[in-house]
Amino acid sequence: MQYVGYVLLQKTISFLEKIDELKLLKINITMNERNDVLISYSNENINEVKDFVNTLQKRIPELKCAYGISEKEREDEYIEKIINSIAVSDNVLFMVSDSSMASDRIKKELTHAKNLKRRVIPVMLKMSKMKMWFLRGKISGYYGFKGFVDSTESKEVDQLVENLSTWTGKKVADANAPKTDFLTTFVKENQMKQADIFYKNEMYEEAFKIYRWYAGQGDAYIQAKVGDCFYYGDGVNQDYVQAVIWYRKAAEQGHAYAQYKLGVCFDNGRGVEQDYVQAVIWYHKAAEQGKPYAQFSLGYCYDKGMGVNQDCVQAVIWYRKAAEQNDPDAQRNLGICYYKGDGVEQDYSQAVAWFRKAAEQGDRSAQFNLGNCYCDGEGVEQDYLQAVIWYRKAAEQGYASAQYNLGFCYDKGEGVKQDYSQAAIWYRKAAEQGYRSAQFKLGVFYCEGYGVEQDYSQAVIWYRKAAEQGYRSAQYNLGICYDKGEGVEQDYSQAVVWYRKAAEQGHAFAQANLGVCYHNGYGVERNYSQAMFWLHKAAEQGNEFAINYLKKLEK
């Protein structure tokens, strides 16, 4: 009677012969080079196999291992190669998994090993139904295995190490070390990989449990990951103080990312008192290790004089280091330095070059800046069509300035066909983000009925939003609405309030209207000297209404 597992294996092999989908690795072994161990495994388990073998070689440093699966070749070439491979190897480790048990070529490798009287040791990589088949003895007897090793059992792994040492004559390193060190290291490495997978897939609680378990052992990478979990609240309640504690542990061991994050905490006062000097210290440590995000942050500190004396030349140096590593923030800021001539000689063409690099990586601010260069013909030939293209890219990412500029292009028909309805759409998007110029323009559109149905009450709403942010044209227009009673109840005193706000910012028409109000006593007590004061201010700016009004008063 055949066991179920053996029947399944035979069916799987027959199936593989038909579809031939197994992908195998290439090996290069020469006849004059002997190996202590030949590793027989399925390519699907390559990472786990390498981890096991690497850790095995840590226990026996002189142990010479070769990986024994060849890529797909003609059958005769394969047989010749595998016979040669086995011939120069004293032992064969069969790395057992579902995929390796289903491989016809691995079956042939093991059959050749048996025929050449090589010692074959099966090593179970993962717990599966395969383990029961071996325990029953059917398949192990079929292949002629000499024993069975469960890689999850420390005693069995330790015994394998001792046996390999005896068979090969190679010494076990650090004989006084606890025998569980090998398994502990192997399990830790694999658990870290699993934790990283959990974290990547947003299974934060599972990841945090593993990271926190091992963090106390002093591994800087793990300490930095624990710091991240506390900083972002991933798998644990957000706690900046704890984040700082763990970042510092890793940073003091020279972990560049942790040094950078510790700088961020000092920069923003998260978990520690805000301290730009300390931020610079930690940014500098990470920057010197070549980390672009730290180089950018250090450059920014020099650019703005945060924690160091302002030094645009140093800012450019560090921006450039990060920019050359393709950091988009640094590329954008380096472009700004060239555009303004801060720390370097002003060079619009260089500004465009760096804006473009960042813009092509999706940096919306750089896309906006590049659009401006095309719009104004700075560093490139003026091209409204290209300006619209880059404004749109930034606008679609919610960048308010770009949304306003794109609306303006539709408003004026620059780079696109004039379209007030599209202009209104983009003005609104920017206006809803509090962009005061867009709020004013949307107010004008409602007042005039451009691209929207005329609605004075809506005009007043948007004028007021911009006016309250100090936008003088909106203040003037809001004064007009109160003056004429459009969208609001007529109120000369409110008209005067808003005219004054705009007039004090130098708005000529507001100055003229405020002068008229003082002259006629509209919304304010009549005051001839104040009337003349504001009318003259407007006239000095060339305001025709004020000039003509003054002429009438002089008659």
C-alpha positions as CSV (number, residue, x, y, z in Angstrom):
1,M,0.0,0.0,0.0
2,Q,1.3,3.5,-1.0
3,Y,1.2,6.5,1.3
4,V,-0.9,9.4,0.3
5,G,2.1,11.7,0.3
6,Y,4.1,9.5,-2.0
7,V,1.2,9.3,-4.5
8,L,0.8,13.1,-4.4
9,L,4.5,13.5,-5.1
10,Q,4.3,11.3,-8.1
11,K,1.3,13.1,-9.5
12,T,3.0,16.4,-8.9
13,I,6.1,15.3,-10.8
14,S,4.1,14.1,-13.7
15,F,2.3,17.4,-13.8
16,L,5.6,19.3,-13.7
17,E,6.9,17.2,-16.6
18,K,4.0,18.5,-18.7
19,I,4.0,22.2,-17.8
20,D,7.8,22.5,-17.0
21,E,7.4,25.7,-14.9
22,L,10.0,25.1,-12.3
23,K,12.6,27.9,-12.3
24,L,16.1,26.7,-11.1
25,L,19.4,28.4,-10.4
26,K,22.7,27.9,-12.2
27,I,25.7,26.5,-10.5
28,N,29.3,26.6,-11.6
29,I,31.4,23.8,-10.0
30,T,34.7,22.5,-11.3
31,M,35.9,18.9,-10.9
32,N,39.1,20.0,-9.0
33,E,37.2,22.0,-6.4
34,R,35.7,19.9,-3.6
35,N,32.8,21.0,-1.3
36,D,31.9,19.9,2.2
37,V,28.2,20.3,1.5
38,L,26.1,20.4,-1.6
39,I,22.8,22.3,-1.0
40,S,19.8,20.8,-2.8
41,Y,16.8,23.1,-2.8
42,S,13.9,24.7,-4.7
43,N,14.4,28.2,-6.0
44,E,11.1,29.2,-4.4
45,N,12.9,28.9,-1.0
46,I,16.1,30.6,-2.0
47,N,16.0,33.4,0.7
48,E,15.2,31.0,3.5
49,V,17.8,28.6,2.3
50,K,20.5,31.2,2.1
51,D,19.7,32.5,5.6
52,F,20.0,28.9,7.0
53,V,23.3,28.2,5.2
54,N,24.8,31.6,6.1
55,T,24.0,31.1,9.7
56,L,25.3,27.5,9.5
57,Q,28.6,28.8,8.2
58,K,28.8,31.2,11.1
59,R,28.9,28.2,13.3
60,I,31.5,26.4,11.1
61,P,33.4,29.3,9.4
62,E,35.5,27.0,7.2
63,L,32.5,24.9,6.0
64,K,32.5,25.0,2.2
65,C,29.0,24.9,0.7
66,A,27.8,24.9,-2.9
67,Y,24.3,25.4,-4.2
68,G,23.4,22.4,-6.3
69,I,20.5,23.3,-8.5
70,S,21.1,24.2,-12.2
71,E,18.9,26.2,-14.4
72,K,16.8,24.5,-17.1
73,E,19.1,22.8,-19.6
74,R,18.9,19.8,-21.9
75,E,18.5,16.6,-19.9
76,D,21.8,15.1,-20.9
77,E,23.7,18.3,-19.9
78,Y,21.8,18.5,-16.6
79,I,22.6,14.9,-15.7
80,E,26.3,15.3,-16.5
81,K,26.5,18.5,-14.4
82,I,24.7,17.2,-11.4
83,I,26.8,14.0,-11.3
84,N,29.9,16.2,-11.4
85,S,28.5,18.4,-8.7
86,I,27.7,15.5,-6.4
87,A,31.1,13.8,-7.2
88,V,33.0,16.8,-5.7
89,S,30.7,17.0,-2.6
90,D,30.9,14.8,0.5
91,N,27.5,15.6,1.9
92,V,24.1,16.7,0.5
93,L,21.7,18.8,2.5
94,F,18.2,18.3,1.0
95,M,16.3,21.5,2.0
96,V,12.8,20.1,2.4
97,S,9.7,22.1,1.5
98,D,6.5,21.6,-0.5
99,S,8.1,22.9,-3.6
100,S,11.4,20.9,-3.3
101,M,9.4,17.7,-2.8
102,A,7.5,18.4,-6.0
103,S,10.7,18.9,-8.1
104,D,11.5,16.0,-10.5
105,R,15.1,17.3,-10.9
106,I,15.7,17.4,-7.1
107,K,14.5,13.8,-7.0
108,K,17.1,12.9,-9.6
109,E,19.8,14.8,-7.7
110,L,19.0,12.8,-4.6
111,T,18.9,9.5,-6.6
112,H,22.4,10.3,-8.0
113,A,23.6,11.1,-4.5
114,K,22.4,7.7,-3.3
115,N,24.0,5.9,-6.2
116,L,27.4,7.7,-5.5
117,K,27.0,6.8,-1.8
118,R,26.9,10.3,-0.6
119,R,25.6,11.2,2.8
120,V,22.1,12.9,2.3
121,I,20.6,14.8,5.2
122,P,17.1,16.2,4.8
123,V,16.5,19.5,6.6
124,M,12.9,20.5,7.0
125,L,12.6,24.3,6.3
126,K,9.0,24.7,7.3
127,M,6.4,22.7,9.2
128,S,4.1,21.0,6.6
129,K,2.5,17.8,5.6
130,M,6.0,16.8,4.4
131,K,7.2,16.2,7.9
132,M,4.6,13.5,8.5
133,W,5.7,11.7,5.3
134,F,9.3,11.5,6.6
135,L,8.3,10.4,10.0
136,R,6.4,7.5,8.4
137,G,9.7,6.5,6.7
138,K,8.3,5.8,3.2
139,I,9.9,8.6,1.3
140,S,13.1,8.7,3.4
141,G,13.5,5.0,2.7
142,Y,12.9,5.6,-1.0
143,Y,15.7,8.1,-1.2
144,G,18.0,6.5,1.3
145,F,18.2,9.4,3.7
146,K,20.4,9.1,6.8
147,G,18.4,10.9,9.5
148,F,16.2,13.9,9.5
149,V,16.7,17.5,10.8
150,D,13.9,19.8,11.9
151,S,15.3,23.3,11.4
152,T,12.9,24.6,14.1
153,E,14.3,22.3,16.8
154,S,17.5,23.7,18.4
155,K,18.7,20.3,19.6
156,E,18.5,18.8,16.1
157,V,20.2,21.8,14.5
158,D,23.0,21.7,17.1
159,Q,23.4,18.0,16.4
160,L,23.7,18.8,12.7
161,V,26.4,21.3,13.4
162,E,28.3,18.8,15.5
163,N,27.9,16.0,12.9
164,L,29.1,18.3,10.0
165,S,32.1,19.3,12.1
166,T,32.9,15.6,12.7
167,W,32.3,14.6,9.1
168,T,34.3,17.4,7.5
169,G,37.0,17.9,10.2
170,K,36.1,21.6,10.4
171,K,35.9,23.2,13.8
172,V,32.8,24.8,15.3
173,A,33.5,28.5,16.1
174,D,33.4,29.6,19.8
175,A,32.9,26.2,21.4
176,N,32.0,27.9,24.7
177,A,29.0,29.8,23.2
178,P,25.6,28.5,24.1
179,K,24.3,26.1,21.5
180,T,21.1,28.0,21.2
181,D,22.9,31.0,19.6
182,F,22.6,29.6,16.1
183,L,18.9,29.0,16.3
184,T,18.3,32.3,18.1
185,T,20.1,34.2,15.3
186,F,18.3,32.3,12.6
187,V,14.9,32.8,14.2
188,K,15.6,36.5,14.8
189,E,16.7,37.2,11.3
190,N,13.6,35.5,9.9
191,Q,11.3,37.2,12.4
192,M,12.8,40.6,11.4
193,K,12.0,39.9,7.8
194,Q,8.5,38.9,8.8
195,A,8.1,42.0,10.9
196,D,9.2,44.2,8.0
197,I,6.6,42.5,5.8
198,F,3.9,43.1,8.4
199,Y,5.0,46.8,8.6
200,K,5.0,47.2,4.8
201,N,1.5,45.8,4.6
202,E,0.3,48.1,7.4
203,M,-0.1,45.2,9.9
204,Y,1.5,47.5,12.5
205,E,0.5,45.8,15.7
206,E,2.0,42.5,14.6
207,A,5.2,44.3,13.4
208,F,5.5,46.3,16.6
209,K,5.3,43.2,18.9
210,I,8.3,41.6,17.1
211,Y,10.3,44.8,16.9
212,R,9.8,45.6,20.6
213,W,10.7,42.0,21.6
214,Y,14.1,42.3,20.0
215,A,14.8,46.0,20.5
216,G,16.3,45.5,23.9
217,Q,19.1,43.4,22.4
218,G,20.8,46.6,21.1
219,D,20.2,46.2,17.3
220,A,20.2,49.8,16.0
221,Y,18.0,48.9,13.0
222,I,15.3,47.4,15.3
223,Q,15.6,50.3,17.7
224,A,15.0,52.7,14.9
225,K,11.9,50.7,13.8
226,V,10.5,50.9,17.3
227,G,11.2,54.6,17.2
228,D,9.2,54.8,14.0
229,C,6.3,52.9,15.5
230,F,6.1,55.4,18.4
231,Y,6.6,58.4,16.2
232,Y,3.8,57.5,13.8
233,G,1.6,55.6,16.1
234,D,2.0,52.4,14.1
235,G,0.8,49.5,16.2
236,V,1.1,51.5,19.4
237,N,-0.2,54.8,20.8
238,Q,1.7,57.7,19.3
239,D,4.3,58.8,21.8
240,Y,7.0,61.3,20.7
241,V,8.9,60.9,24.0
242,Q,9.3,57.2,23.5
243,A,10.2,57.8,19.9
244,V,13.0,60.0,20.9
245,I,14.3,57.4,23.4
246,W,14.5,54.7,20.8
247,Y,15.8,57.0,18.0
248,R,18.6,58.1,20.4
249,K,19.6,54.5,21.2
250,A,20.0,53.8,17.5
251,A,21.5,57.2,16.7
252,E,24.2,56.8,19.3
253,Q,25.2,53.6,17.6
254,G,25.7,55.5,14.3
255,H,22.4,54.5,12.6
256,A,22.0,57.3,10.0
257,Y,18.2,57.2,9.7
258,A,17.8,57.3,13.5
259,Q,20.2,60.3,13.6
260,Y,18.1,62.0,11.0
261,K,14.8,61.3,12.8
262,L,16.3,62.5,16.1
263,G,17.1,65.7,14.3
264,V,13.5,66.0,13.1
265,C,12.3,65.6,16.7
266,F,14.5,68.4,17.9
267,D,13.6,70.5,14.8
268,N,9.9,70.2,15.5
269,G,9.9,70.0,19.3
270,R,8.4,66.5,19.3
271,G,9.2,64.5,22.4
272,V,11.9,67.0,23.3
273,E,12.1,70.8,23.7
274,Q,12.6,72.4,20.3
275,D,16.3,72.9,19.8
276,Y,17.5,73.8,16.3
277,V,21.2,73.5,17.4
278,Q,20.6,69.9,18.4
279,A,18.7,69.3,15.2
280,V,21.6,70.5,13.2
281,I,24.0,68.3,15.1
282,W,22.0,65.2,14.3
283,Y,21.2,66.2,10.8
284,H,25.0,66.7,10.2
285,K,25.8,63.2,11.6
286,A,23.4,61.6,9.2
287,A,24.3,63.9,6.3
288,E,28.0,62.9,6.6
289,Q,26.9,59.3,6.1
290,G,25.4,60.3,2.7
291,K,21.8,60.3,3.6
292,P,20.0,62.6,1.2
293,Y,17.1,63.5,3.4
294,A,19.5,64.6,6.1
295,Q,21.6,66.5,3.6
296,F,18.5,68.4,2.5
297,S,17.4,69.2,6.1
298,L,20.9,70.4,6.9
299,G,20.9,72.6,3.8
300,Y,17.5,74.0,4.8
301,C,18.9,74.9,8.3
302,Y,21.8,76.8,6.7
303,D,19.3,78.4,4.2
304,K,17.0,79.7,6.9
305,G,19.6,80.2,9.7
306,M,18.1,77.6,12.0
307,G,20.5,76.4,14.6
308,V,23.4,77.8,12.6
309,N,24.3,81.2,11.2
310,Q,22.5,81.7,7.9
311,D,24.9,80.6,5.1
312,C,23.4,80.3,1.6
313,V,26.7,78.9,0.3
314,Q,26.6,76.0,2.8
315,A,22.9,75.6,2.0
316,V,23.8,75.1,-1.7
317,I,26.5,72.7,-0.9
318,W,24.2,70.4,1.1
319,Y,21.3,70.9,-1.2
320,R,23.5,69.8,-4.1
321,K,24.7,66.7,-2.3
322,A,21.1,65.6,-1.8
323,A,20.0,66.7,-5.2
324,E,22.7,64.7,-6.9
325,Q,21.2,61.7,-5.1
326,N,17.9,62.5,-6.7
327,D,16.2,64.0,-3.7
328,P,13.3,66.1,-5.1
329,D,13.1,68.5,-2.2
330,A,16.8,69.3,-2.5
331,Q,16.5,69.6,-6.3
332,R,13.6,72.1,-5.9
333,N,15.4,74.2,-3.3
334,L,18.6,74.1,-5.3
335,G,16.6,75.4,-8.2
336,I,15.3,78.2,-6.0
337,C,18.8,79.2,-5.0
338,Y,19.8,79.4,-8.7
339,Y,16.6,81.4,-9.4
340,K,17.2,83.9,-6.7
341,G,21.0,83.9,-6.8
342,D,21.2,82.8,-3.1
343,G,24.6,81.1,-2.5
344,V,25.3,80.8,-6.2
345,E,25.4,83.2,-9.1
346,Q,21.9,83.7,-10.4
347,D,21.2,81.4,-13.3
348,Y,17.7,80.8,-14.6
349,S,18.7,78.0,-16.9
350,Q,20.2,76.1,-14.0
351,A,17.1,76.9,-12.0
352,V,15.0,75.4,-14.7
353,A,17.2,72.3,-14.9
354,W,16.8,71.5,-11.2
355,F,13.1,72.4,-11.1
356,R,12.6,70.0,-14.0
357,K,14.4,67.1,-12.2
358,A,12.2,67.6,-9.1
359,A,9.0,68.2,-11.2
360,E,9.5,65.0,-13.1
361,Q,9.5,63.2,-9.8
362,G,6.1,64.7,-9.0
363,D,7.2,67.5,-6.7
364,R,4.3,69.8,-7.1
365,S,6.1,73.0,-5.9
366,A,8.8,72.4,-8.5
367,Q,6.1,71.7,-11.2
368,F,4.6,75.1,-10.3
369,N,8.0,76.8,-10.4
370,L,8.7,75.3,-13.7
371,G,5.4,76.5,-15.0
372,N,6.2,80.0,-13.9
373,C,9.6,79.8,-15.8
374,Y,7.8,78.9,-19.0
375,C,5.1,81.5,-18.4
376,D,7.6,84.3,-17.9
377,G,10.3,83.0,-20.2
378,E,13.0,82.7,-17.5
379,G,15.7,80.1,-18.3
380,V,13.6,78.8,-21.2
381,E,11.8,80.3,-24.2
382,Q,8.4,81.6,-23.1
383,D,5.8,79.0,-23.8
384,Y,2.3,79.3,-22.3
385,L,1.3,75.8,-23.5
386,Q,4.2,74.3,-21.4
387,A,3.3,76.6,-18.5
388,V,-0.2,75.2,-18.6
389,I,1.1,71.6,-18.7
390,W,3.2,72.1,-15.6
391,Y,0.6,74.2,-13.8
392,R,-2.0,71.4,-14.4
393,K,0.3,68.7,-13.0
394,A,0.8,70.7,-9.8
395,A,-2.9,71.8,-9.7
396,E,-4.1,68.2,-9.9
397,Q,-2.0,67.5,-6.8
398,G,-4.0,70.2,-4.9
399,Y,-1.3,72.9,-5.1
400,A,-3.3,76.1,-4.6
401,S,-0.9,78.5,-6.3
402,A,-0.9,76.3,-9.4
403,Q,-4.7,76.0,-9.3
404,Y,-5.0,79.8,-9.3
405,N,-2.5,80.1,-12.1
406,L,-4.2,77.5,-14.2
407,G,-7.5,79.3,-13.6
408,F,-5.8,82.5,-14.7
409,C,-4.6,80.9,-17.9
410,Y,-8.2,79.8,-18.7
411,D,-9.4,83.3,-17.7
412,K,-7.0,85.0,-20.1
413,G,-6.8,82.3,-22.8
414,E,-3.0,81.9,-22.3
415,G,-1.8,78.4,-23.4
416,V,-5.4,77.2,-23.6
417,K,-8.6,78.4,-25.2
418,Q,-10.3,81.0,-23.1
419,D,-12.9,79.3,-20.9
420,Y,-14.5,81.1,-18.0
421,S,-16.2,78.1,-16.7
422,Q,-12.9,76.2,-16.4
423,A,-11.3,79.3,-14.9
424,A,-14.1,79.4,-12.3
425,I,-13.5,75.7,-11.5
426,W,-9.8,76.2,-10.8
427,Y,-10.2,79.5,-9.0
428,R,-12.8,77.7,-6.7
429,K,-10.4,74.9,-5.9
430,A,-7.7,77.4,-4.9
431,A,-10.2,79.6,-3.1
432,E,-11.5,76.7,-1.0
433,Q,-7.9,76.2,0.3
434,G,-7.9,79.9,1.5
435,Y,-5.9,81.3,-1.4
436,R,-6.9,84.9,-1.2
437,S,-6.2,85.9,-4.9
438,A,-8.4,83.0,-6.0
439,Q,-11.1,84.1,-3.5
440,F,-11.0,87.6,-5.0
441,K,-11.2,86.4,-8.6
442,L,-14.1,84.0,-7.8
443,G,-15.9,87.0,-6.2
444,V,-15.3,89.0,-9.4
445,F,-16.7,86.1,-11.5
446,Y,-19.9,85.9,-9.4
447,C,-20.2,89.7,-9.5
448,E,-19.9,89.8,-13.3
449,G,-21.4,86.4,-14.1
450,Y,-18.2,85.0,-15.7
451,G,-18.4,81.2,-15.9
452,V,-21.0,81.1,-13.2
453,E,-24.5,82.5,-12.8
454,Q,-24.3,86.1,-11.6
455,D,-24.8,86.2,-7.8
456,Y,-23.9,89.3,-5.8
457,S,-24.4,87.5,-2.5
458,Q,-21.8,84.9,-3.5
459,A,-19.6,87.7,-4.7
460,V,-19.8,89.3,-1.2
461,I,-19.0,86.0,0.5
462,W,-15.8,85.5,-1.5
463,Y,-14.7,89.2,-1.4
464,R,-15.1,89.1,2.4
465,K,-12.9,85.9,2.7
466,A,-10.1,87.6,0.7
467,A,-10.6,91.0,2.4
468,E,-10.3,89.5,5.8
469,Q,-6.9,88.2,4.7
470,G,-5.8,91.7,3.9
471,Y,-6.3,91.5,0.1
472,R,-6.7,95.2,-0.8
473,S,-8.6,94.8,-4.1
474,A,-11.1,92.5,-2.3
475,Q,-11.5,95.1,0.5
476,Y,-12.2,97.8,-2.1
477,N,-14.7,95.6,-3.9
478,L,-16.4,94.7,-0.7
479,G,-16.6,98.4,0.1
480,I,-18.3,98.9,-3.3
481,C,-20.9,96.2,-2.5
482,Y,-21.8,98.0,0.8
483,D,-21.7,101.4,-1.0
484,K,-24.2,100.2,-3.7
485,G,-26.1,97.6,-1.7
486,E,-25.1,94.8,-4.0
487,G,-25.3,91.4,-2.3
488,V,-25.7,93.1,1.1
489,E,-27.9,95.8,2.5
490,Q,-26.6,99.2,1.6
491,D,-24.4,100.5,4.5
492,Y,-22.2,103.5,3.9
493,S,-20.4,103.1,7.3
494,Q,-19.3,99.6,6.3
495,A,-18.3,100.9,2.9
496,V,-16.1,103.4,4.6
497,V,-14.6,100.7,6.9
498,W,-13.5,98.6,3.9
499,Y,-12.5,101.6,1.7
500,R,-10.2,102.7,4.6
501,K,-8.5,99.2,4.9
502,A,-7.8,99.2,1.2
503,A,-6.8,102.9,1.1
504,E,-4.2,102.4,3.9
505,Q,-2.6,99.7,1.7
506,G,-2.3,102.2,-1.2
507,H,-5.3,101.2,-3.3
508,A,-5.9,104.4,-5.4
509,F,-9.6,103.9,-6.1
510,A,-10.3,103.1,-2.4
511,Q,-8.4,106.3,-1.5
512,A,-10.5,108.3,-4.0
513,N,-13.8,106.8,-2.7
514,L,-12.8,107.3,0.9
515,G,-12.1,111.0,0.0
516,V,-15.5,111.3,-1.5
517,C,-17.2,109.8,1.5
518,Y,-15.4,112.3,3.8
519,H,-16.4,115.2,1.4
520,N,-20.1,114.2,1.3
521,G,-20.5,112.7,4.8
522,Y,-21.3,109.2,3.5
523,G,-20.9,106.7,6.4
524,V,-18.6,109.2,8.2
525,E,-18.8,112.7,9.6
526,R,-17.9,115.2,6.9
527,N,-14.3,116.3,7.1
528,Y,-12.9,118.5,4.3
529,S,-9.3,118.0,5.3
530,Q,-9.6,114.2,5.4
531,A,-11.4,114.4,2.0
532,M,-8.5,116.4,0.5
533,F,-5.9,114.1,2.1
534,W,-7.3,110.9,0.5
535,L,-8.2,112.5,-2.8
536,H,-4.6,113.8,-3.2
537,K,-3.1,110.4,-2.3
538,A,-5.2,108.9,-5.1
539,A,-4.3,111.7,-7.5
540,E,-0.6,111.2,-6.8
541,Q,-1.0,107.7,-8.1
542,G,-2.5,109.0,-11.3
543,N,-6.1,108.1,-10.5
544,E,-8.2,110.0,-13.1
545,F,-11.3,110.1,-10.9
546,A,-9.5,111.7,-8.0
547,I,-7.8,114.2,-10.3
548,N,-11.1,115.3,-11.9
549,Y,-12.8,115.4,-8.5
550,L,-10.2,117.7,-7.2
551,K,-10.4,120.0,-10.2
552,K,-14.2,120.4,-9.5
553,L,-13.5,121.2,-5.9
554,E,-11.0,123.9,-6.9
555,K,-13.4,125.7,-9.1
